[in-house]
Amino acid sequence: MEVVDAWERYAQGRTPRRDANASGAKTWLNWTQYADHGPDESILGELQDRTVLELGCGTGCNLAHLSTLGAECIGVDIAPSQREKAVARWGHLPGLTFHTAEVTDHLCRTDGPLDVVLSVFGPVWFADPEQLLPLIRKRLSPGGVLAFSHKPPSAGSEPVGTLREARAVTRWDYTPEEWSALLTSSGYSNSKAEIIPPPKGQEVGTLLVRAYT
Ligand SMILES: C[S@@+](CC[C@H](N)C(=O)[O-])C[C@H]1O[C@@H](n2cnc3c(N)ncnc32)[C@H](O)[C@@H]1O
């Protein structure tokens, strides 16, 4: 409950995403902490008729975009109010469902193949990856992809697994090399972990990882 409360507090403090991005698009996928920056959904490969699961989907804005591209989309978030906001904003889109659940529990209690699993500053960063990565791997279909992003671990940061922004929330701050090793030991056949440079005037980039079955 402490973790749910922490994420509820986080949800209450968030400003809703804009109605349109800099190019005028009403839906888009943003992997980084900066608006209008970084790669788009093309790094996920084909999306039409693919089954997509987003871990920690928040208000569902990224997932809604994938739904408009023809994917069957499932979003999971631990904070109940995030689901309410996601349904209110995106509930009219076909092939898009939102659930309130902890992601490890959700993966243990559901079945069926997934083609794409993504986490944008989401639970791959906040749930024990030694449990989570093999669970995702088991569900990925042949040719499936797991992609996730988060802030890179900064120099002098606390060791992995210590409490951070919210007292109840643990964060797994791995380097690209550490993620690659963990993904290999979790059964992924290849992976690419990189730091996307920040936009001009900013100092912190974004760690982006893709891993394949
Ligand atoms: C930093 S926010 C990112 C939200 C969204 N992906 C975005 O890019 O705007 C992290 C989200 O993950 C959710 N979350 C954190 N840990 C979770 C877990 N173990 N299971 C499910 N959701 C979780 C939080 O409630 C929150 O909505």
The ligand as an ORCA input file, in Angstrom:
! r2SCAN-3c Opt
* xyz 0 1
  C       7.397      8.169    -13.842
  S       5.790      7.592    -14.162
  C       5.762      7.388    -15.931
  C       4.372      7.316    -16.483
  C       4.271      7.151    -18.012
  N       4.938      5.957    -18.463
  C       4.814      8.375    -18.712
  O       5.799      8.247    -19.452
  O       4.242      9.451    -18.523
  C       5.857      5.914    -13.581
  C       4.519      5.220    -13.642
  O       4.703      3.841    -13.327
  C       3.708      3.426    -12.398
  N       4.317      2.328    -11.625
  C       5.429      2.393    -10.861
  N       5.740      1.187    -10.354
  C       4.782      0.332    -10.803
  C       4.561     -1.056    -10.660
  N       5.384     -1.818     -9.924
  N       3.489     -1.615    -11.268
  C       2.655     -0.845    -12.023
  N       2.826      0.472    -12.211
  C       3.876      1.057    -11.624
  C       3.385      4.673    -11.604
  O       2.116      4.657    -11.006
  C       3.508      5.782    -12.665
  O       2.283      6.026    -13.310
*
